[in-house]
């Protein structure tokens, strides 16, 4: 079955529930770049963003028919799946880092300057992401969708089932708290 590129996400989603691989390919091609960019902003790693992109669309295929589209767009649902996968990966990564730090305490390492610089940049982005994780739940959800995911206020409100005014208010509070958290803990 061929699917023209002019179909709405909701139409593609319906075809995907009927195991239409061409419709799934179209959905992937339509949203892969946005999902990868969102995953990169959450992880600060190209390789991890690639993994999250693959895992997000694998989840989309496995859960076809279960996803709830917002204003006939699959992107908010894909962002939610990506955020959940990143959160799981983040927890696993922290466990690996704790284990590595225990092991590396016994062995002194010599790192090149460029590797150290990349690590520092990644740690800084991770500190920002960690600051987002310390926000109250409502502000955290909005910060992930609006600030990191660049989802519109309208789409975020629809995805969360709240008023647009509430989203605007939460974004404002989240930005203020993030400025405070990152200013107080610049090396966190």
C-alpha positions as YAML, in Angstrom:
chain: A
units: angstrom
residues:
- id: 1
  name: UNK
  ca: [0.00, 0.00, 0.00]
- id: 2
  name: UNK
  ca: [1.48, 3.39, -0.92]
- id: 3
  name: UNK
  ca: [0.93, 6.44, 1.18]
- id: 4
  name: UNK
  ca: [1.11, 9.95, -0.25]
- id: 5
  name: UNK
  ca: [3.19, 12.43, 1.74]
- id: 6
  name: UNK
  ca: [0.21, 14.77, 2.16]
- id: 7
  name: UNK
  ca: [-1.58, 12.58, 4.69]
- id: 8
  name: UNK
  ca: [-1.97, 13.86, 8.24]
- id: 9
  name: UNK
  ca: [-0.23, 12.06, 11.08]
- id: 10
  name: UNK
  ca: [-3.59, 10.78, 12.31]
- id: 11
  name: UNK
  ca: [-4.28, 9.16, 8.94]
- id: 12
  name: UNK
  ca: [-0.80, 7.63, 8.88]
- id: 13
  name: UNK
  ca: [-1.26, 6.43, 12.47]
- id: 14
  name: UNK
  ca: [-4.47, 4.68, 11.48]
- id: 15
  name: UNK
  ca: [-2.69, 2.96, 8.58]
- id: 16
  name: UNK
  ca: [0.16, 1.99, 10.90]
- id: 17
  name: UNK
  ca: [-2.30, 0.25, 13.23]
- id: 18
  name: UNK
  ca: [-3.15, -1.89, 10.20]
- id: 19
  name: UNK
  ca: [0.56, -2.80, 9.84]
- id: 20
  name: UNK
  ca: [1.19, -0.45, 6.89]
- id: 21
  name: UNK
  ca: [4.99, -0.24, 6.67]
- id: 22
  name: UNK
  ca: [4.91, 2.54, 4.06]
- id: 23
  name: UNK
  ca: [2.84, 4.72, 6.40]
- id: 24
  name: UNK
  ca: [5.30, 4.05, 9.21]
- id: 25
  name: UNK
  ca: [8.20, 4.97, 6.92]
- id: 26
  name: UNK
  ca: [6.44, 8.23, 6.06]
- id: 27
  name: UNK
  ca: [5.87, 9.01, 9.76]
- id: 28
  name: UNK
  ca: [9.52, 8.25, 10.50]
- id: 29
  name: UNK
  ca: [10.78, 10.46, 7.67]
- id: 30
  name: UNK
  ca: [8.46, 13.25, 8.76]
- id: 31
  name: UNK
  ca: [9.52, 13.32, 12.44]
- id: 32
  name: UNK
  ca: [12.94, 11.64, 12.73]
- id: 33
  name: UNK
  ca: [14.94, 14.87, 12.66]
- id: 34
  name: UNK
  ca: [12.79, 16.54, 15.33]
- id: 35
  name: UNK
  ca: [12.93, 13.46, 17.57]
- id: 36
  name: UNK
  ca: [16.72, 13.20, 17.13]
- id: 37
  name: UNK
  ca: [17.17, 16.90, 17.96]
- id: 38
  name: UNK
  ca: [14.98, 16.51, 21.06]
- id: 39
  name: UNK
  ca: [16.93, 13.43, 22.16]
- id: 40
  name: UNK
  ca: [20.21, 15.27, 21.62]
- id: 41
  name: UNK
  ca: [19.05, 18.21, 23.74]
- id: 42
  name: UNK
  ca: [18.11, 15.75, 26.49]
- id: 43
  name: UNK
  ca: [21.31, 13.68, 26.33]
- id: 44
  name: UNK
  ca: [24.07, 15.92, 24.90]
- id: 45
  name: UNK
  ca: [25.33, 12.93, 22.95]
- id: 46
  name: UNK
  ca: [25.03, 12.29, 19.22]
- id: 47
  name: UNK
  ca: [25.37, 8.54, 19.65]
- id: 48
  name: UNK
  ca: [22.80, 8.38, 22.44]
- id: 49
  name: UNK
  ca: [20.43, 10.58, 20.42]
- id: 50
  name: UNK
  ca: [20.73, 8.09, 17.55]
- id: 51
  name: UNK
  ca: [19.97, 5.23, 19.93]
- id: 52
  name: UNK
  ca: [16.99, 7.12, 21.39]
- id: 53
  name: UNK
  ca: [15.68, 7.88, 17.89]
- id: 54
  name: UNK
  ca: [15.78, 4.18, 17.01]
- id: 55
  name: UNK
  ca: [14.26, 3.14, 20.33]
- id: 56
  name: UNK
  ca: [11.49, 5.75, 20.05]
- id: 57
  name: UNK
  ca: [10.36, 4.54, 16.65]
- id: 58
  name: UNK
  ca: [10.72, 0.92, 17.68]
- id: 59
  name: UNK
  ca: [8.40, 1.71, 20.60]
- id: 60
  name: UNK
  ca: [6.05, 3.53, 18.23]
- id: 61
  name: UNK
  ca: [5.85, 0.45, 16.03]
- id: 62
  name: UNK
  ca: [5.35, -1.88, 18.98]
- id: 63
  name: UNK
  ca: [2.67, 0.35, 20.51]
- id: 64
  name: UNK
  ca: [0.93, 1.26, 17.27]
- id: 65
  name: UNK
  ca: [-2.68, 1.87, 18.05]
- id: 66
  name: UNK
  ca: [-1.97, 2.74, 21.70]
- id: 67
  name: UNK
  ca: [-0.50, 6.22, 21.17]
- id: 68
  name: UNK
  ca: [-2.67, 9.28, 21.64]
- id: 69
  name: UNK
  ca: [-2.07, 11.97, 19.06]
- id: 70
  name: UNK
  ca: [-2.35, 15.65, 19.98]
- id: 71
  name: UNK
  ca: [-4.16, 17.80, 17.40]
- id: 72
  name: UNK
  ca: [-3.58, 14.99, 14.89]
- id: 73
  name: UNK
  ca: [0.21, 15.19, 15.38]
- id: 74
  name: UNK
  ca: [2.33, 12.26, 16.47]
- id: 75
  name: UNK
  ca: [5.22, 14.49, 17.55]
- id: 76
  name: UNK
  ca: [4.07, 15.20, 21.16]
- id: 77
  name: UNK
  ca: [3.56, 11.46, 21.73]
- id: 78
  name: UNK
  ca: [6.96, 10.70, 20.17]
- id: 79
  name: UNK
  ca: [8.56, 13.33, 22.43]
- id: 80
  name: UNK
  ca: [6.96, 11.74, 25.48]
- id: 81
  name: UNK
  ca: [8.27, 8.31, 24.48]
- id: 82
  name: UNK
  ca: [11.73, 9.79, 23.89]
- id: 83
  name: UNK
  ca: [11.77, 11.55, 27.27]
- id: 84
  name: UNK
  ca: [10.80, 8.32, 29.03]
- id: 85
  name: UNK
  ca: [13.52, 6.37, 27.21]
- id: 86
  name: UNK
  ca: [16.12, 9.05, 27.99]
- id: 87
  name: UNK
  ca: [15.13, 9.04, 31.65]
- id: 88
  name: UNK
  ca: [15.62, 5.26, 31.78]
- id: 89
  name: UNK
  ca: [18.96, 5.55, 29.96]
- id: 90
  name: UNK
  ca: [20.03, 8.40, 32.28]
- id: 91
  name: UNK
  ca: [19.42, 6.24, 35.35]
- id: 92
  name: UNK
  ca: [21.35, 3.34, 33.85]
- id: 93
  name: UNK
  ca: [24.16, 5.70, 32.88]
- id: 94
  name: UNK
  ca: [24.42, 7.08, 36.40]
- id: 95
  name: UNK
  ca: [24.71, 3.54, 37.75]
- id: 96
  name: UNK
  ca: [27.47, 2.79, 35.22]
- id: 97
  name: UNK
  ca: [29.31, 6.00, 36.13]
- id: 98
  name: UNK
  ca: [29.19, 5.14, 39.83]
- id: 99
  name: UNK
  ca: [30.63, 1.72, 39.07]
- id: 100
  name: UNK
  ca: [33.32, 3.18, 36.80]
- id: 101
  name: UNK
  ca: [34.29, 5.77, 39.38]
- id: 102
  name: UNK
  ca: [34.80, 3.02, 41.93]
- id: 103
  name: UNK
  ca: [36.93, 1.07, 39.49]
- id: 104
  name: UNK
  ca: [38.87, 4.07, 38.20]
- id: 105
  name: UNK
  ca: [39.69, 5.28, 41.69]
- id: 106
  name: UNK
  ca: [42.25, 2.51, 41.73]
- id: 107
  name: UNK
  ca: [43.79, 3.54, 38.40]
- id: 108
  name: UNK
  ca: [44.93, 7.04, 37.54]
- id: 109
  name: UNK
  ca: [44.10, 8.00, 33.97]
- id: 110
  name: UNK
  ca: [45.80, 10.45, 31.64]
- id: 111
  name: UNK
  ca: [43.30, 12.23, 29.32]
- id: 112
  name: UNK
  ca: [43.93, 14.41, 26.30]
- id: 113
  name: UNK
  ca: [42.81, 18.04, 26.55]
- id: 114
  name: UNK
  ca: [40.18, 17.78, 23.83]
- id: 115
  name: UNK
  ca: [38.60, 14.76, 25.49]
- id: 116
  name: UNK
  ca: [38.51, 16.65, 28.78]
- id: 117
  name: UNK
  ca: [36.93, 19.67, 27.06]
- id: 118
  name: UNK
  ca: [34.22, 17.53, 25.47]
- id: 119
  name: UNK
  ca: [33.56, 15.85, 28.79]
- id: 120
  name: UNK
  ca: [33.28, 19.23, 30.51]
- id: 121
  name: UNK
  ca: [30.81, 20.48, 27.88]
- id: 122
  name: UNK
  ca: [28.76, 17.31, 28.21]
- id: 123
  name: UNK
  ca: [28.78, 17.57, 32.01]
- id: 124
  name: UNK
  ca: [27.57, 21.16, 31.77]
- id: 125
  name: UNK
  ca: [24.63, 20.13, 29.59]
- id: 126
  name: UNK
  ca: [23.93, 17.22, 31.91]
- id: 127
  name: UNK
  ca: [23.92, 19.67, 34.83]
- id: 128
  name: UNK
  ca: [21.25, 21.69, 33.06]
- id: 129
  name: UNK
  ca: [19.26, 18.51, 32.42]
- id: 130
  name: UNK
  ca: [19.73, 17.54, 36.07]
- id: 131
  name: UNK
  ca: [18.43, 20.98, 37.06]
- id: 132
  name: UNK
  ca: [15.33, 20.32, 34.95]
- id: 133
  name: UNK
  ca: [14.94, 17.01, 36.79]
- id: 134
  name: UNK
  ca: [14.94, 18.89, 40.13]
- id: 135
  name: UNK
  ca: [12.01, 21.08, 39.12]
- id: 136
  name: UNK
  ca: [8.59, 20.33, 40.57]
- id: 137
  name: UNK
  ca: [6.79, 17.71, 38.46]
- id: 138
  name: UNK
  ca: [4.41, 20.10, 36.67]
- id: 139
  name: UNK
  ca: [7.20, 22.51, 35.75]
- id: 140
  name: UNK
  ca: [9.52, 19.63, 34.80]
- id: 141
  name: UNK
  ca: [7.00, 18.25, 32.29]
- id: 142
  name: UNK
  ca: [6.48, 21.65, 30.72]
- id: 143
  name: UNK
  ca: [10.23, 22.40, 30.65]
- id: 144
  name: UNK
  ca: [10.95, 19.13, 28.86]
- id: 145
  name: UNK
  ca: [8.24, 19.66, 26.27]
- id: 146
  name: UNK
  ca: [8.47, 23.44, 25.71]
- id: 147
  name: UNK
  ca: [12.07, 24.35, 26.54]
- id: 148
  name: UNK
  ca: [13.94, 21.19, 25.54]
- id: 149
  name: UNK
  ca: [11.48, 19.82, 23.01]
- id: 150
  name: UNK
  ca: [10.52, 23.19, 21.55]
- id: 151
  name: UNK
  ca: [6.87, 22.16, 21.50]
- id: 152
  name: UNK
  ca: [4.42, 25.06, 21.24]
- id: 153
  name: UNK
  ca: [2.43, 26.25, 24.25]
- id: 154
  name: UNK
  ca: [-0.75, 25.07, 22.52]
- id: 155
  name: UNK
  ca: [0.54, 21.58, 21.78]
- id: 156
  name: UNK
  ca: [2.01, 21.22, 25.26]
- id: 157
  name: UNK
  ca: [-1.31, 22.24, 26.81]
- id: 158
  name: UNK
  ca: [-3.11, 19.66, 24.67]
- id: 159
  name: UNK
  ca: [-0.55, 16.94, 25.45]
- id: 160
  name: UNK
  ca: [-0.81, 17.55, 29.20]
- id: 161
  name: UNK
  ca: [-4.54, 18.25, 29.21]
- id: 162
  name: UNK
  ca: [-4.20, 21.67, 30.86]
- id: 163
  name: UNK
  ca: [-4.96, 25.27, 29.90]
- id: 164
  name: UNK
  ca: [-2.49, 27.25, 27.79]
- id: 165
  name: UNK
  ca: [-2.32, 29.89, 30.55]
- id: 166
  name: UNK
  ca: [-1.16, 27.18, 32.95]
- id: 167
  name: UNK
  ca: [1.56, 26.14, 30.52]
- id: 168
  name: UNK
  ca: [2.77, 29.74, 30.14]
- id: 169
  name: UNK
  ca: [2.83, 30.18, 33.91]
- id: 170
  name: UNK
  ca: [4.73, 26.92, 34.44]
- id: 171
  name: UNK
  ca: [7.26, 27.78, 31.72]
- id: 172
  name: UNK
  ca: [7.89, 31.14, 33.37]
- id: 173
  name: UNK
  ca: [8.36, 29.56, 36.80]
- id: 174
  name: UNK
  ca: [10.54, 26.80, 35.34]
- id: 175
  name: UNK
  ca: [12.85, 29.32, 33.63]
- id: 176
  name: UNK
  ca: [13.21, 31.31, 36.85]
- id: 177
  name: UNK
  ca: [13.98, 28.18, 38.89]
- id: 178
  name: UNK
  ca: [16.43, 26.89, 36.27]
- id: 179
  name: UNK
  ca: [18.31, 30.20, 36.34]
- id: 180
  name: UNK
  ca: [18.48, 29.94, 40.13]
- id: 181
  name: UNK
  ca: [19.48, 26.24, 40.14]
- id: 182
  name: UNK
  ca: [22.19, 26.63, 37.52]
- id: 183
  name: UNK
  ca: [23.55, 29.83, 39.11]
- id: 184
  name: UNK
  ca: [23.83, 28.23, 42.56]
- id: 185
  name: UNK
  ca: [25.26, 24.93, 41.28]
- id: 186
  name: UNK
  ca: [27.39, 25.82, 38.25]
- id: 187
  name: UNK
  ca: [29.49, 22.64, 38.62]
- id: 188
  name: UNK
  ca: [26.66, 20.28, 39.62]
...
